[in-house]
Amino acid sequence: MSIGTGTSTHIIMRLQLDVEVFSFGEIASCISAGGGDIIGVDVISSSRTQSVRDITVNVHGVKQRELISELLPKLKGVKVLQISDRTFLMHIGGKIETALKTKIKNREDLARVYTPGVANVCTAIADEPEKAYSLTIKRNTVAVISDGTAVLGLGNIGPSAAMPVMEGKAMLFKQLANVDSFPICLDTQDTEEIIRTVKAIAPAFGGINLEDISAPRCFEIEERLRQELDIPVFHDDQHGTAVVLLAGLLNALRITNKKIEDIKVVFTGIGAAGIACTKILLSAGVRNIIGIDRQGAIHRDVHYENPHWNAYAQMTNPDNLKGSLSEVIVEADVFIGVSAPGILKVEDVISMAKDPIVFAMANPQPEIDPEIAEPYVRVLATGRSDFPNQINNVLCFPGIFRGALDCRAREINEEMKVAAAQAIASVVTDEELSESYIIPSVFNDKVVERVREAVVKAANQTGVARKEPRV
């Protein structure tokens, strides 16, 4: 989940004013000097000596907010009681809540939902465990689980600080795909303890969405849980990114009239997301991928301390190329970055093949400034919402889990991911497709249903579905 900064927002400043001393003109000048614009003033309380007012101010970033916060208390007769913004206000008390599907109105209702009537339902599930899907929340509920070690843009901030991100994910599940979910942040970074804990709570859920867990621990956690649970386990930071990347690439290739099996792809950032992106591209038919990390191209003539890099070398770089990004990217058709800002230079882009495709997805600053790259590329995508072609996981995970839950899939396999990517790409029609529109909006209501249908079909074709969903 990307954490954006520096956007325009409204802040609300609650000021206690000494009516005999303060000057509103000085307050307005102070806010203006700090880079803010007053858009509203509300009187909260007033007496002969004091007035409490809420002043709503538009600011264009954290620096302006901090500057205004420093300047105002220096004015005579002004005391800053509180500063909040609309983002913080939306988070007060959390962003989600549970709701009842049926209200308890009388003693008879109570006897049905709880004791003694519930005993019959419990016995039915004990006799036939599969009935948990029809008689409990399991059939439509996903656990969103994190340890807070790799929150995008923020890093290892811990479980409590990661909770607002997981709540936000739960909101997206519900609004976009009507999937219920619980945000669960674990106060441990021990791999085995996380695996044990997730397995212990799994009976309540129809799927597990892992989120913001640092590499390389995320690989083992996901792989072990996939092997040891009979419900879908999906690490969105890896596979959500991969699915949406593939969707964007499929449409970029439609624009450049290049075949997926013929392209040369250069990757930077061979971590969790980079490896997952590479695997899905190979599954989709790409034959020539070269991964680059700090040491240069990953190749087969060296044994790496990172075991994942050794495995990566075996499945990529067919010509066993060596060298830096600038050396390897020559005549590449596609650059994909999930690494660090500024590492791709204009000279590198110029050396690429005709009609270069650049996916610079580092957040919040991409591998190359889009405005600098734009004259030299045919198609450009980033991970940011303020540029065209945002590679956003929100396009993926709601529909994938909607489909997996509906057909009671045992897992989310590579075929289901490729099918999801193809479905996302198909939402963009030939008439709509352009260099600045290769990926649909996250608010496009066709995306979830198209992905759901593709995932259910792929699950049935690969034998992991346990139910034929209703149309």
C-alpha positions as CSV (number, residue, x, y, z in Angstrom):
1,M,0.0,0.0,0.0
2,S,1.5,3.3,-1.1
3,I,1.6,6.1,1.4
4,G,1.5,9.4,-0.4
5,T,2.9,12.7,0.9
6,G,2.9,16.3,-0.1
7,T,-0.7,16.6,-1.4
8,S,-3.1,19.5,-0.9
9,T,-5.3,19.2,2.1
10,H,-7.5,21.1,4.6
11,I,-6.3,21.5,8.2
12,I,-8.6,22.6,11.0
13,M,-6.9,24.8,13.6
14,R,-8.7,25.3,16.9
15,L,-7.5,28.6,18.5
16,Q,-8.2,30.1,21.9
17,L,-8.2,33.9,21.4
18,D,-7.9,36.6,24.0
19,V,-10.5,39.0,22.7
20,E,-8.8,42.1,24.1
21,V,-5.4,41.3,22.5
22,F,-5.7,39.2,19.3
23,S,-6.0,40.6,15.8
24,F,-7.6,38.5,13.2
25,G,-5.7,40.4,10.5
26,E,-2.5,39.2,12.1
27,I,-3.7,35.7,12.2
28,A,-4.7,35.8,8.5
29,S,-1.3,37.3,7.6
30,C,0.5,34.7,9.6
31,I,-1.4,31.8,7.9
32,S,-0.7,33.4,4.5
33,A,3.0,33.8,5.2
34,G,3.1,30.1,6.1
35,G,1.7,29.2,2.7
36,G,-2.0,28.6,3.7
37,D,-5.3,29.9,2.5
38,I,-8.2,30.4,4.9
39,I,-11.4,28.9,3.6
40,G,-13.6,29.0,6.7
41,V,-13.9,30.3,10.2
42,D,-16.3,28.8,12.8
43,V,-17.0,30.2,16.3
44,I,-17.0,27.3,18.8
45,S,-17.5,29.3,22.0
46,S,-17.3,32.9,23.1
47,S,-17.2,35.0,26.2
48,R,-16.3,38.5,27.2
49,T,-12.6,37.6,27.6
50,Q,-12.0,34.6,25.3
51,S,-13.2,33.2,22.0
52,V,-12.5,29.7,20.6
53,R,-12.6,29.4,16.8
54,D,-12.0,26.7,14.3
55,I,-10.1,28.1,11.3
56,T,-10.1,25.8,8.2
57,V,-7.0,26.3,6.1
58,N,-5.9,24.8,2.8
59,V,-2.2,23.8,2.7
60,H,-0.1,22.2,0.0
61,G,2.1,19.9,2.1
62,V,3.5,19.0,5.5
63,K,6.0,21.8,5.4
64,Q,3.3,24.5,5.2
65,R,1.4,22.9,8.0
66,E,4.5,22.8,10.2
67,L,5.4,26.4,9.4
68,I,1.9,27.7,10.3
69,S,2.0,25.7,13.5
70,E,5.2,27.4,14.5
71,L,4.2,30.9,13.6
72,L,0.7,31.1,15.1
73,P,1.7,30.6,18.8
74,K,4.0,33.5,18.5
75,L,1.1,35.9,18.0
76,K,-0.1,37.8,21.1
77,G,-3.4,36.6,22.5
78,V,-3.4,33.4,20.4
79,K,-3.2,29.9,21.9
80,V,-3.3,26.8,19.6
81,L,-5.5,24.2,21.2
82,Q,-5.5,21.6,18.4
83,I,-4.5,21.1,14.8
84,S,-6.2,18.3,12.8
85,D,-6.9,17.6,9.1
86,R,-9.6,15.8,7.2
87,T,-7.4,12.7,6.9
88,F,-6.9,12.4,10.6
89,L,-10.6,13.1,11.3
90,M,-11.5,10.1,9.0
91,H,-9.4,7.9,11.2
92,I,-10.8,8.8,14.6
93,G,-12.0,5.6,16.2
94,G,-10.8,3.6,13.2
95,K,-12.3,3.5,9.7
96,I,-14.4,0.3,9.9
97,E,-16.9,-1.4,12.2
98,T,-18.9,-4.6,12.5
99,A,-22.6,-4.6,11.6
100,L,-25.4,-7.1,12.3
101,K,-27.1,-8.8,9.4
102,T,-30.1,-9.5,11.7
103,K,-31.1,-7.6,14.8
104,I,-32.0,-9.3,18.1
105,K,-35.4,-8.0,18.8
106,N,-36.7,-10.4,21.4
107,R,-36.0,-13.4,23.6
108,E,-36.8,-15.8,20.7
109,D,-34.2,-14.1,18.4
110,L,-31.7,-14.4,21.2
111,A,-32.3,-18.1,21.6
112,R,-31.8,-18.6,17.8
113,V,-28.5,-16.6,17.4
114,Y,-27.0,-17.7,20.7
115,T,-28.0,-20.3,23.3
116,P,-29.6,-22.7,23.1
117,G,-30.4,-22.7,19.3
118,V,-26.8,-22.1,18.2
119,A,-25.8,-25.5,19.6
120,N,-27.6,-27.2,16.7
121,V,-25.6,-25.1,14.2
122,C,-22.3,-25.9,16.0
123,T,-23.1,-29.6,16.0
124,A,-23.9,-29.5,12.2
125,I,-20.5,-27.9,11.5
126,A,-18.7,-30.4,13.8
127,D,-20.3,-33.3,11.9
128,E,-19.6,-31.6,8.5
129,P,-16.8,-29.0,8.7
130,E,-17.5,-27.8,5.1
131,K,-20.8,-26.3,6.5
132,A,-18.7,-23.6,8.1
133,Y,-18.7,-22.0,4.6
134,S,-22.5,-21.8,4.6
135,L,-23.2,-21.2,8.3
136,T,-20.5,-18.8,9.4
137,I,-18.7,-15.7,8.1
138,K,-16.0,-17.9,6.6
139,R,-17.4,-17.9,3.1
140,N,-17.0,-14.2,2.7
141,T,-14.3,-13.1,5.1
142,V,-10.6,-12.5,4.6
143,A,-7.9,-11.8,7.3
144,V,-5.7,-8.9,6.4
145,I,-2.5,-9.7,8.3
146,S,0.7,-7.7,8.8
147,D,3.6,-7.4,11.2
148,G,4.2,-3.8,10.1
149,T,7.8,-4.4,9.0
150,A,7.5,-3.1,5.4
151,V,4.8,-0.5,5.1
152,L,5.5,1.1,1.7
153,G,7.1,4.5,2.1
154,L,7.4,4.1,5.8
155,G,9.3,0.9,6.4
156,N,9.4,-1.0,9.7
157,I,6.9,1.1,11.8
158,G,5.5,-1.8,13.9
159,P,2.0,-3.4,14.2
160,S,0.2,-0.5,15.9
161,A,1.3,2.1,13.3
162,A,0.5,-0.3,10.4
163,M,-3.1,-0.7,11.6
164,P,-4.5,2.3,9.7
165,V,-3.2,0.8,6.4
166,M,-4.8,-2.6,7.1
167,E,-8.1,-0.9,8.0
168,G,-7.9,0.9,4.7
169,K,-7.4,-2.3,2.9
170,A,-10.4,-3.8,4.7
171,M,-12.5,-0.8,3.5
172,L,-11.4,-1.4,-0.1
173,F,-12.3,-5.1,0.1
174,K,-15.8,-4.2,1.2
175,Q,-16.6,-1.3,-1.0
176,L,-15.1,-2.7,-4.2
177,A,-15.9,-6.4,-4.0
178,N,-18.3,-6.8,-1.0
179,V,-15.7,-9.0,0.8
180,D,-15.7,-8.7,4.6
181,S,-12.3,-8.6,6.2
182,F,-10.6,-8.1,9.5
183,P,-7.3,-6.1,9.9
184,I,-4.9,-8.1,12.1
185,C,-1.5,-6.7,13.1
186,L,0.8,-9.1,14.9
187,D,3.2,-8.0,17.6
188,T,6.0,-10.3,16.5
189,Q,8.6,-10.5,13.7
190,D,9.4,-14.1,14.3
191,T,8.7,-16.1,11.1
192,E,7.6,-19.3,12.9
193,E,5.4,-17.4,15.4
194,I,3.7,-15.6,12.5
195,I,3.1,-18.9,10.7
196,R,1.7,-20.5,13.9
197,T,-0.5,-17.6,14.7
198,V,-2.0,-17.4,11.2
199,K,-2.7,-21.1,11.1
200,A,-4.3,-20.9,14.5
201,I,-6.8,-18.2,13.5
202,A,-7.4,-19.5,9.9
203,P,-10.6,-21.6,10.7
204,A,-12.6,-18.3,10.9
205,F,-11.5,-17.1,7.4
206,G,-12.0,-18.0,3.8
207,G,-8.7,-16.4,2.8
208,I,-5.5,-14.8,4.1
209,N,-4.2,-11.5,2.7
210,L,-0.6,-10.9,3.8
211,E,0.5,-7.3,3.8
212,D,3.6,-5.3,4.4
213,I,5.8,-8.1,5.7
214,S,9.5,-7.6,4.9
215,A,11.6,-9.8,2.7
216,P,13.0,-12.4,2.8
217,R,10.7,-13.5,5.6
218,C,7.6,-12.9,3.5
219,F,8.7,-15.6,1.0
220,E,8.8,-18.4,3.7
221,I,5.7,-17.1,5.5
222,E,3.6,-17.2,2.4
223,E,5.0,-20.4,1.0
224,R,4.6,-22.3,4.3
225,L,1.0,-21.0,4.8
226,R,0.1,-22.0,1.2
227,Q,1.4,-25.5,1.9
228,E,-0.2,-25.9,5.3
229,L,-3.6,-24.2,4.9
230,D,-6.5,-25.2,2.6
231,I,-7.6,-21.6,1.9
232,P,-6.1,-19.0,-0.4
233,V,-3.0,-17.2,0.9
234,F,-1.9,-14.1,-1.0
235,H,0.9,-11.7,-0.3
236,D,-0.4,-8.6,-2.0
237,D,2.9,-6.7,-2.0
238,Q,4.3,-9.4,-4.2
239,H,1.5,-10.7,-6.3
240,G,-0.9,-7.8,-6.5
241,T,1.9,-5.7,-7.9
242,A,2.8,-8.5,-10.3
243,V,-0.8,-8.9,-11.6
244,V,-1.4,-5.2,-12.3
245,L,2.1,-4.8,-13.8
246,L,1.3,-7.6,-16.3
247,A,-2.0,-6.0,-17.1
248,G,-0.3,-2.8,-17.9
249,L,2.4,-4.4,-19.9
250,L,-0.1,-6.4,-22.0
251,N,-1.8,-3.2,-23.0
252,A,1.5,-1.4,-23.6
253,L,2.5,-4.2,-26.0
254,R,-0.8,-3.6,-27.8
255,I,0.3,0.0,-28.4
256,T,3.8,-0.9,-29.6
257,N,2.8,-4.0,-31.6
258,K,5.4,-6.1,-29.9
259,K,4.9,-9.8,-29.0
260,I,5.4,-10.8,-25.4
261,E,7.6,-13.7,-26.3
262,D,10.0,-11.4,-28.3
263,I,10.7,-8.6,-25.8
264,K,13.7,-8.0,-23.7
265,V,12.9,-6.9,-20.2
266,V,15.2,-5.4,-17.6
267,F,14.2,-5.4,-14.0
268,T,15.7,-3.4,-11.1
269,G,15.0,-4.3,-7.5
270,I,15.0,-8.1,-7.1
271,G,13.2,-8.3,-3.8
272,A,9.8,-9.7,-3.0
273,A,7.9,-7.7,-5.6
274,G,10.6,-8.0,-8.3
275,I,10.7,-11.8,-8.0
276,A,6.9,-12.1,-8.1
277,C,6.7,-9.7,-11.1
278,T,9.4,-11.7,-12.9
279,K,7.6,-15.0,-12.3
280,I,4.3,-13.8,-13.6
281,L,5.9,-12.4,-16.8
282,L,7.6,-15.7,-17.4
283,S,4.3,-17.5,-16.9
284,A,2.7,-15.1,-19.4
285,G,5.3,-15.9,-22.1
286,V,8.2,-13.5,-21.6
287,R,11.5,-15.3,-22.4
288,N,14.2,-12.8,-21.9
289,I,14.3,-11.1,-18.5
290,I,17.5,-9.7,-16.8
291,G,17.4,-8.7,-13.2
292,I,19.6,-5.9,-11.9
293,D,20.5,-5.2,-8.3
294,R,23.3,-3.2,-6.6
295,Q,25.9,-5.7,-7.8
296,G,24.7,-5.5,-11.4
297,A,23.0,-8.1,-13.6
298,I,22.1,-11.3,-11.7
299,H,23.8,-14.2,-13.6
300,R,24.7,-17.8,-13.2
301,D,28.5,-17.5,-12.9
302,V,28.5,-16.5,-9.3
303,H,26.9,-18.0,-6.1
304,Y,25.0,-15.4,-4.2
305,E,24.5,-15.2,-0.4
306,N,20.8,-14.6,-1.1
307,P,19.3,-18.0,-2.1
308,H,16.5,-16.3,-3.9
309,W,19.0,-14.6,-6.3
310,N,20.5,-18.0,-7.1
311,A,17.1,-19.3,-8.0
312,Y,16.4,-16.1,-9.9
313,A,19.6,-16.5,-12.0
314,Q,18.5,-20.0,-13.0
315,M,15.1,-18.8,-14.4
316,T,16.2,-15.5,-16.1
317,N,19.0,-14.0,-18.1
318,P,19.2,-16.6,-20.9
319,D,22.3,-15.0,-22.4
320,N,23.9,-14.8,-19.0
321,L,24.7,-11.1,-19.5
322,K,26.9,-9.3,-16.9
323,G,27.3,-5.6,-16.1
324,S,25.6,-2.5,-14.9
325,L,22.1,-1.3,-15.6
326,S,23.4,1.0,-18.3
327,E,25.3,-1.8,-20.0
328,V,22.4,-4.4,-19.9
329,I,19.6,-2.1,-20.8
330,V,20.9,-1.5,-24.4
331,E,18.2,-2.6,-26.9
332,A,15.8,-3.6,-24.1
333,D,12.1,-3.2,-25.0
334,V,10.9,-2.8,-21.4
335,F,12.3,-1.4,-18.2
336,I,10.6,-2.3,-14.9
337,G,11.7,-0.8,-11.7
338,V,10.6,-1.7,-8.2
339,S,13.8,-0.3,-6.6
340,A,15.0,3.2,-5.8
341,P,14.6,6.7,-7.1
342,G,16.7,8.2,-9.9
343,I,18.6,5.1,-10.9
344,L,17.4,5.2,-14.5
345,K,19.1,7.9,-16.6
346,V,17.9,9.5,-19.8
347,E,20.9,8.0,-21.6
348,D,19.7,4.6,-20.5
349,V,16.3,5.1,-22.0
350,I,17.8,6.5,-25.2
351,S,19.8,3.3,-25.6
352,M,16.7,1.1,-25.4
353,A,15.0,-0.4,-28.4
354,K,12.5,1.5,-30.5
355,D,9.2,2.5,-28.7
356,P,10.6,1.8,-25.2
357,I,8.2,0.9,-22.4
358,V,9.2,2.2,-18.9
359,F,7.5,1.1,-15.7
360,A,9.1,3.2,-13.0
361,M,7.2,2.0,-9.9
362,A,9.4,3.1,-6.9
363,N,7.3,5.0,-4.4
364,P,7.1,7.9,-3.6
365,Q,9.9,8.8,-6.1
366,P,10.2,6.8,-9.3
367,E,13.4,5.4,-10.9
368,I,13.2,8.3,-13.3
369,D,11.3,11.6,-13.2
370,P,8.3,11.0,-15.5
371,E,8.6,14.6,-16.9
372,I,12.2,14.0,-17.9
373,A,11.5,10.5,-19.3
374,E,8.4,11.4,-21.2
375,P,10.0,12.7,-24.5
376,Y,12.0,9.5,-24.9
377,V,9.5,6.8,-24.1
378,R,6.5,5.4,-25.9
379,V,4.6,4.2,-22.8
380,L,5.4,5.3,-19.2
381,A,3.8,3.9,-16.0
382,T,4.5,4.7,-12.3
383,G,3.2,3.7,-8.9
384,R,1.9,7.2,-8.3
385,S,-1.6,8.6,-8.6
386,D,-0.6,12.0,-9.9
387,F,0.8,10.6,-13.2
388,P,-1.0,8.6,-15.9
389,N,-0.9,4.8,-15.8
390,Q,-0.7,4.1,-12.1
391,I,0.2,0.5,-11.3
392,N,-2.1,0.1,-8.3
393,N,-2.8,-3.1,-6.4
394,V,-6.3,-2.0,-5.7
395,L,-7.1,-3.1,-9.3
396,C,-6.2,-6.7,-8.3
397,F,-6.9,-8.0,-4.8
398,P,-10.6,-7.3,-4.4
399,G,-11.6,-9.2,-7.6
400,I,-9.1,-12.0,-7.0
401,F,-10.4,-12.7,-3.5
402,R,-14.0,-12.3,-4.7
403,G,-13.5,-15.0,-7.3
404,A,-11.4,-17.2,-4.9
405,L,-14.1,-17.0,-2.2
406,D,-17.0,-17.6,-4.6
407,C,-15.5,-20.8,-6.0
408,R,-14.0,-21.8,-2.6
409,A,-10.5,-22.1,-4.1
410,R,-7.9,-23.9,-2.1
411,E,-5.2,-21.5,-3.3
412,I,-4.5,-18.6,-5.7
413,N,-2.1,-20.1,-8.2
414,E,-0.1,-18.6,-11.1
415,E,-2.8,-19.4,-13.7
416,M,-5.4,-17.5,-11.6
417,K,-3.0,-14.5,-11.4
418,V,-2.3,-14.4,-15.1
419,A,-6.0,-14.7,-15.8
420,A,-6.7,-11.7,-13.4
421,A,-4.1,-9.6,-15.3
422,Q,-5.6,-10.4,-18.6
423,A,-9.0,-9.5,-17.3
424,I,-7.8,-6.1,-16.0
425,A,-6.2,-5.4,-19.3
426,S,-9.3,-6.3,-21.2
427,V,-11.3,-3.6,-19.4
428,V,-9.4,-1.0,-21.5
429,T,-11.1,-1.1,-25.0
430,D,-9.3,-0.5,-28.3
431,E,-11.1,2.8,-28.5
432,E,-9.9,3.9,-25.0
433,L,-6.3,2.5,-25.3
434,S,-3.6,5.1,-25.6
435,E,-0.1,5.8,-24.3
436,S,-1.6,7.6,-21.3
437,Y,-4.3,5.0,-20.6
438,I,-3.1,1.5,-20.5
439,I,-4.7,0.6,-17.1
440,P,-8.3,1.2,-15.9
441,S,-9.2,3.4,-13.1
442,V,-9.5,1.8,-9.6
443,F,-13.1,3.1,-9.6
444,N,-14.0,1.4,-12.9
445,D,-16.9,-0.9,-11.8
446,K,-16.1,-3.4,-14.5
447,V,-12.8,-4.4,-13.0
448,V,-13.9,-6.5,-10.1
449,E,-16.5,-8.5,-12.0
450,R,-14.2,-9.1,-14.9
451,V,-11.4,-10.3,-12.6
452,R,-13.8,-12.4,-10.6
453,E,-15.0,-14.3,-13.7
454,A,-11.5,-14.9,-14.9
455,V,-10.3,-16.2,-11.6
456,V,-13.2,-18.5,-11.1
457,K,-12.6,-20.0,-14.6
458,A,-8.9,-20.4,-14.0
459,A,-9.5,-22.0,-10.6
460,N,-11.9,-24.6,-12.2
461,Q,-9.5,-25.3,-15.1
462,T,-6.6,-25.9,-12.7
463,G,-8.6,-28.0,-10.3
464,V,-8.4,-25.8,-7.2
465,A,-12.0,-24.8,-7.0
466,R,-14.3,-26.7,-4.7
467,K,-17.6,-25.1,-5.7
468,E,-19.3,-23.8,-8.9
469,P,-20.5,-20.3,-8.0
470,R,-23.9,-19.0,-8.9
471,V,-23.9,-16.6,-11.8
